[in-house]
Amino acid sequence: MTIVETMWPETRPRAELHDEVNRLSQERITAHAAMVELRNVGDLENNDDYHRAVRVVEMLDAQLVRVRSMLASSSDGWSIHSDDPGRAHEGSIVTVSFDDNVDDVTLIHVGDPTQEPFVGVETCSPDSPLGQAILGSSVGERLVPPS
């Protein structure tokens, strides 16, 4: 397994992140209410407004997971930061190629597995063998798959 790319969350003050969680939560409440109302309009197959509303709720869920992950990974007054920014850490989303096939890659979020439906990519626990293999890895590093 080879790490192809790592996405790093930005660094922001915790208070700002808490404000963003509150704002996104309120937006999600409003969007979910609109989605429920549109669901009751009629035939869901032909209800484009409902499907757009579902996508908005899903997008807000993903943003909430990202910000909450930043907060959970924070140990001081700032969100995720690293003394070694070239390495994967909890909360990272990495692109992994298995069997050295760079045309066949998988996005993996290293974090709370219960958040997978909201992140939108496969999630592995940092305590799992795969998570342990990914944590601390850097782009281009070849890893031995966990057994």
Residue pairs with C-beta under 8 A, 6 or more apart in sequence:
1 96
1 97
1 98
1 133
1 142
1 143
1 144
1 145
2 96
2 97
2 100
2 102
2 140
2 141
2 142
2 143
3 88
3 94
3 95
3 96
3 134
3 137
3 138
3 139
3 140
3 141
3 143
4 94
4 95
4 96
4 97
4 102
4 105
4 139
4 140
5 94
5 95
5 139
6 86
6 87
6 88
6 92
6 93
6 94
6 95
6 138
6 139
7 92
7 93
7 94
8 80
8 82
8 85
8 92
9 66
9 69
9 70
9 79
9 80
9 91
9 92
10 79
11 78
11 79
11 80
11 81
12 70
12 78
12 79
13 77
13 78
13 79
14 71
14 74
14 77
14 78
14 79
17 67
17 70
17 71
17 74
17 79
18 71
20 67
21 64
21 67
21 68
21 71
24 60
24 63
24 64
24 67
25 64
27 60
28 57
28 60
28 61
28 64
31 53
31 56
31 57
31 60
32 57
34 53
35 50
35 53
35 54
35 56
35 57
38 47
38 49
38 50
38 53
39 47
39 50
41 47
41 49
41 50
44 50
44 51
58 118
58 120
61 117
61 118
62 118
62 119
62 120
64 118
65 115
65 118
65 119
66 119
68 115
69 90
69 91
69 109
69 111
69 112
69 115
70 79
70 80
70 91
71 79
72 90
72 91
72 111
72 112
73 79
73 80
73 89
73 90
73 91
74 80
80 89
80 91
82 89
86 138
86 139
87 136
87 137
87 138
88 94
88 110
88 134
88 135
88 136
88 137
88 138
89 110
89 135
89 136
90 110
90 111
90 126
90 135
91 109
91 110
91 111
92 109
92 110
92 134
93 107
93 108
93 109
93 110
93 119
93 121
94 107
94 108
94 110
94 134
94 137
95 105
95 106
95 107
95 108
96 105
96 106
96 107
96 108
96 134
97 104
97 105
97 106
98 104
98 106
98 145
100 142
106 122
107 121
107 122
108 121
108 122
108 123
108 124
108 130
108 134
109 115
109 116
109 119
109 121
109 122
109 123
109 124
110 123
110 124
110 125
110 126
110 131
110 134
110 135
111 119
111 123
111 125
111 126
112 123
112 125
113 123
113 124
113 125
115 123
116 122
116 123
124 130
124 131
124 134
125 131
126 132
126 135
128 146
129 146
129 147
130 145
130 146
132 146
133 143
133 144
133 145
133 146
134 143
137 143
